Each structure stands twice: as C-alpha cells, then as structure tokens.
Amino acid sequence: MFFLLSKILAYLIMPFVVSCSLLIASVLIRAPRLKKRLRIAGIAMLLFFSNEFIANEVSLRWEVPITPFASITKRYEWGILLTGVTRHEDGLDDRVFFGRGADRVTHTVQLYKLGKIKKILVSGGSGRLVGRDRKEADEVADALKLMGVPDSVVVKESASRNTHESAEAVKKILYNRTTPGACLLVTSAYHMRRASACFRKSGWPTDCFSTDFHSQSRKFSPDVLLIPSLEALGTWQIIIKEWVGLISYWVVGYV
C-alpha cells in the first residue's frame, strides 16, 4: 500500500499537474473573482517552475556534490550500484535501453577499471506499479558484461522495489562478506540523500559517489533568467519526487 500511495502522491503534486489543474479549474468555475485568481495562480506556477535559473539553484543545493576520481584514495571492496536507469521496450528483450541515469552504470565501470572498487553489487528489481518480466539488476549486469566487466566481479540483487528494500537486501548480502566502510554507494546526485539515509538507517552506512547531475554551473544569461524551459519543469519533477520520497520514508521510519 505504501508503495502505491507514494507513487500516486508524487504524481499529484508535480508542478505541471498542479498548474494545469488550476488552469482547468479557472475555466470550469463560474465565480469571476475565483476564476481570475486560479488563472493567475496557474500561470504564475508555470512561469516559476519553468525558470531554468531557479531550477538550477535548487538542484545545486539539493544534489550531493561530485567526487573527482583522483580524490578517491582508498580501494573499496564493493561498489553498490542502485538501478532505476533502464527503460523497457515491449517486444525487444535482446538489448538494454538506458534512460537519463546511465551515468550510474558507466561511472561504476570507470570506478572498477580505475581500480577504485573490486566488485560490483547491482541492486534493484522493478519500481513499476505493474510487474515486468525483466529485472533491472539483470539488465544492468548484462550491460556491465558488454562493457568488459567480468561476470565473477558482479553480484545481482533483483528482488527490491525501492531504495529502502535495496538497503535492507544489500546489507543481508554483504553482512558476512565485508564492512560498510569498504563499500561505495553509487547513485544519481538527486537520489543520494535519500539513498544514503536508507543505508544508514539499515545499519550499513557507506561512502557516497554521486552521478547523473541535473545541476550545472551558475549562469546569468537572458535565456536562463527569462525564457521558460521544459527541462526546468522536468528538473523540478525529479526533485519534488525525491522530497516526497524522503518525507514518506521518514514518516514510516525508513530513514
């Protein structure tokens, strides 16, 4: 039930959904004063959340900063790679389709080939409301093999559906194999705060390696400051989803 409710809530409070709801309500409602207020509120929300500068400022403050490879001075026993980066195309099971978060996978491969991690634990089944036959851990493991990572280096955990379940499953797998300090957690920068909090709560605190950044260097050009951006709306959608997830996890005791 929690899994379903968190998905629905995250969708309902998306800025674009709320803005459109306000604008639709402004058309349906007859009271002139309320109609005007709803219209102004809907337009104002769209302008605010589509502003690239504002979205970037929020991302800069929320995302866990990048870690240069050269600054990693220890060799970790395990790199814990969280999934949530593949797409499923109906009828095409002969390849792996990546979404925006492919950096999680490619940077993990780079960590391995640079000698920063010895082994890779891929964690994640499917976060969809309806089931899918292929599990993300299996797909990512296939991609790692194509990138030259030996099968003997990769361990898969494909039963978890969310970050909390991943943390619990990873702890069970690694408990008798290593220590938390010998593990490096790899996930997207916007997701790292919730992920690291879940691992701490589970009793398996790890070091962190952020990937897949939505933030960029601060710019003050007219197009960034003034022109609405669909990408900014997308950034807000991701960040707000994380906020909802973190608050929900706190309420139920996952973090």
Secondary structure as GFF3:
##gff-version 3
##sequence-region A 1 255
A	DSSP	alpha_helix	2	12	.	.	.	ID=ss1
A	DSSP	alpha_helix	15	28	.	.	.	ID=ss2
A	DSSP	alpha_helix	32	49	.	.	.	ID=ss3
A	DSSP	alpha_helix	52	62	.	.	.	ID=ss4
A	DSSP	three_ten_helix	69	71	.	.	.	ID=ss5
A	DSSP	beta_strand	76	82	.	.	.	ID=ss6
A	DSSP	beta_strand	86	87	.	.	.	ID=ss7
A	DSSP	beta_strand	97	98	.	.	.	ID=ss8
A	DSSP	three_ten_helix	100	102	.	.	.	ID=ss9
A	DSSP	alpha_helix	103	113	.	.	.	ID=ss10
A	DSSP	beta_strand	117	123	.	.	.	ID=ss11
A	DSSP	alpha_helix	136	146	.	.	.	ID=ss12
A	DSSP	three_ten_helix	151	153	.	.	.	ID=ss13
A	DSSP	beta_strand	154	157	.	.	.	ID=ss14
A	DSSP	alpha_helix	163	174	.	.	.	ID=ss15
A	DSSP	three_ten_helix	180	182	.	.	.	ID=ss16
A	DSSP	beta_strand	183	188	.	.	.	ID=ss17
A	DSSP	alpha_helix	192	201	.	.	.	ID=ss18
A	DSSP	beta_strand	207	211	.	.	.	ID=ss19
A	DSSP	alpha_helix	222	226	.	.	.	ID=ss20
A	DSSP	alpha_helix	230	252	.	.	.	ID=ss21
###
